[in-house]
Amino acid sequence: MPHRITLAELNGRDREGFVAALGHVFERSPWVAAAAWARRPFAGLEELHAAMVAAVAAAGEERQLALIRAHPDLAGRVALAGRLTPQSAGEQAAAGLTALSADELARFQVYNAAYKERFGFPFVICAREHKKDAILAAFPVRLANGRDDEIRTALDEIAKIAWLRLSDCVAAPSPR
């Protein structure tokens, strides 16, 4: 397992070092870590996560949409070309999206295209909390939502993804 940084180490880092350690937590959006840095020191992982989620909430819709659009389509072209971030690659693999049948892959492509056409951004779901069948079942349900609801849902899913990524890279303090 790669080195996990402690909260004490994070709290002691300058802005550049903090972003270097946590810039990957929100997909291709290191600005979230940069914005949260000013709220140090963090007493716990929950507080750090809350600061990052608050930075997204305060960013405004344009930046939020850019964050959503930074996420790759599930089982999409970027994934098939092997150009996902290491985190996204692992998450998609854990959901079974790297072992799809031709029919399943075709269904993902149709749903991804329909979703992007309807909302103007990719379908985002916390893949580590779902398997491929549950993700496929979620597409038609979410396609029936309004755009504002889907923006909120995507940001909620991104917060879940970020929590899991933070939990992977930040060592929790030992219980006393």
C-alpha positions as CSV (number, residue, x, y, z in Angstrom):
1,M,0.0,0.0,0.0
2,P,1.3,3.5,-0.8
3,H,2.4,5.8,2.0
4,R,-0.6,7.3,3.8
5,I,-0.1,10.8,5.1
6,T,-1.3,11.7,8.6
7,L,-3.5,14.7,9.5
8,A,-0.6,16.1,11.4
9,E,1.6,16.0,8.3
10,L,-1.2,17.6,6.2
11,N,-1.8,20.3,8.7
12,G,1.9,21.2,8.7
13,R,2.2,21.4,4.9
14,D,2.3,24.6,2.9
15,R,-0.4,25.1,0.3
16,E,1.7,23.5,-2.5
17,G,2.5,20.4,-0.4
18,F,-1.1,20.1,0.7
19,V,-2.4,20.2,-2.8
20,A,0.3,17.7,-3.9
21,A,-1.0,15.2,-1.3
22,L,-4.7,15.8,-1.9
23,G,-5.2,17.2,-5.3
24,H,-6.4,13.9,-6.7
25,V,-9.3,13.5,-4.2
26,F,-11.7,15.5,-6.4
27,E,-11.2,14.2,-10.0
28,R,-8.8,16.4,-11.9
29,S,-9.7,19.4,-9.7
30,P,-6.8,20.2,-7.4
31,W,-8.4,23.6,-6.8
32,V,-10.7,21.9,-4.2
33,A,-7.7,21.0,-2.0
34,A,-6.2,24.4,-2.5
35,A,-9.4,26.1,-1.3
36,A,-9.6,23.8,1.7
37,W,-6.0,24.4,2.7
38,A,-6.8,27.7,4.4
39,R,-9.1,26.0,6.8
40,R,-6.3,24.0,8.5
41,P,-5.7,22.6,11.0
42,F,-8.1,19.8,10.7
43,A,-9.0,17.8,13.8
44,G,-10.2,14.8,11.9
45,L,-10.8,13.3,8.5
46,E,-14.5,14.3,8.7
47,E,-13.5,17.9,9.2
48,L,-11.1,17.8,6.3
49,H,-13.8,16.3,4.0
50,A,-16.3,18.8,5.1
51,A,-13.9,21.7,4.3
52,M,-13.4,20.2,0.8
53,V,-17.1,19.7,0.2
54,A,-17.7,23.3,1.4
55,A,-15.2,24.6,-1.1
56,V,-17.2,22.9,-3.9
57,A,-20.5,24.3,-2.5
58,A,-19.0,27.8,-2.4
59,A,-17.5,27.6,-5.9
60,G,-20.6,28.5,-7.9
61,E,-22.4,26.5,-10.6
62,E,-19.8,27.1,-13.4
63,R,-17.0,25.6,-11.3
64,Q,-19.2,22.9,-10.0
65,L,-20.1,21.9,-13.6
66,A,-16.4,21.9,-14.5
67,L,-15.8,19.5,-11.6
68,I,-18.7,17.2,-12.7
69,R,-17.3,17.3,-16.3
70,A,-13.9,16.3,-15.1
71,H,-15.2,12.9,-14.3
72,P,-14.9,10.3,-17.1
73,D,-17.9,8.4,-18.6
74,L,-18.3,5.0,-16.9
75,A,-16.8,2.3,-19.2
76,G,-16.4,5.2,-21.8
77,R,-13.7,6.0,-24.4
78,V,-11.2,7.3,-21.8
79,A,-11.5,4.1,-19.8
80,L,-11.3,1.9,-22.9
81,A,-8.2,3.8,-24.0
82,G,-6.6,3.2,-20.6
83,R,-6.3,7.0,-19.8
84,L,-8.2,7.1,-16.5
85,T,-6.6,8.5,-13.4
86,P,-5.3,5.7,-11.2
87,Q,-8.2,6.4,-8.8
88,S,-10.9,6.2,-11.4
89,A,-9.3,3.1,-13.0
90,G,-9.5,1.3,-9.6
91,E,-13.0,2.5,-8.9
92,Q,-14.3,1.4,-12.3
93,A,-12.6,-2.0,-11.9
94,A,-14.0,-2.5,-8.4
95,A,-17.5,-2.0,-9.9
96,G,-16.9,-4.6,-12.6
97,L,-16.7,-2.1,-15.4
98,T,-13.5,-3.5,-16.8
99,A,-15.1,-6.9,-17.4
100,L,-18.2,-6.0,-19.3
101,S,-19.9,-8.2,-22.0
102,A,-20.3,-6.6,-25.4
103,D,-24.0,-6.1,-24.6
104,E,-23.2,-4.4,-21.3
105,L,-20.7,-2.2,-22.9
106,A,-23.1,-1.1,-25.6
107,R,-25.8,-0.3,-22.9
108,F,-23.2,1.8,-21.0
109,Q,-22.4,3.7,-24.2
110,V,-26.1,4.3,-25.0
111,Y,-26.8,5.5,-21.5
112,N,-23.7,7.7,-21.3
113,A,-24.6,9.4,-24.6
114,A,-28.3,9.9,-23.6
115,Y,-27.3,11.3,-20.2
116,K,-24.7,13.6,-21.5
117,E,-27.2,14.8,-24.2
118,R,-29.9,15.5,-21.6
119,F,-27.7,17.2,-18.9
120,G,-24.5,18.4,-20.6
121,F,-22.2,16.5,-18.2
122,P,-21.3,12.9,-17.5
123,F,-23.2,10.5,-15.3
124,V,-21.4,10.4,-12.0
125,I,-22.0,7.7,-9.4
126,C,-19.7,6.4,-6.6
127,A,-18.7,3.3,-8.4
128,R,-17.1,1.8,-5.3
129,E,-20.5,1.7,-3.7
130,H,-22.2,-0.1,-6.7
131,K,-21.6,-2.9,-9.1
132,K,-22.3,-2.8,-12.8
133,D,-25.9,-4.0,-12.7
134,A,-26.9,-1.4,-10.1
135,I,-25.2,1.4,-12.1
136,L,-27.0,0.3,-15.2
137,A,-30.3,0.3,-13.3
138,A,-29.6,3.8,-12.0
139,F,-29.3,5.4,-15.4
140,P,-32.9,5.3,-16.5
141,V,-34.0,6.5,-13.0
142,R,-31.6,9.5,-13.1
143,L,-32.4,10.3,-16.7
144,A,-36.0,11.1,-15.5
145,N,-34.7,13.8,-13.1
146,G,-34.5,17.5,-13.7
147,R,-31.1,19.1,-14.4
148,D,-30.9,20.9,-11.0
149,D,-31.6,17.6,-9.2
150,E,-28.9,15.8,-11.3
151,I,-26.3,18.5,-10.5
152,R,-27.1,18.0,-6.8
153,T,-27.0,14.3,-7.2
154,A,-23.7,14.4,-9.1
155,L,-22.1,16.6,-6.4
156,D,-23.4,14.3,-3.7
157,E,-21.8,11.3,-5.5
158,I,-18.6,13.2,-5.9
159,A,-18.5,13.9,-2.2
160,K,-18.8,10.1,-1.6
161,I,-16.0,9.4,-4.0
162,A,-13.9,12.1,-2.3
163,W,-14.6,10.6,1.1
164,L,-13.3,7.2,0.0
165,R,-10.3,8.6,-1.7
166,L,-9.4,10.6,1.4
167,S,-9.9,7.5,3.5
168,D,-7.4,5.7,1.2
169,C,-4.6,8.3,1.5
170,V,-5.0,9.9,4.9
171,A,-4.1,7.7,7.9
172,A,-6.7,8.0,10.6
173,P,-5.4,8.8,14.1
174,S,-5.1,5.9,16.5
175,P,-7.8,5.6,19.1
176,R,-6.7,6.8,22.5
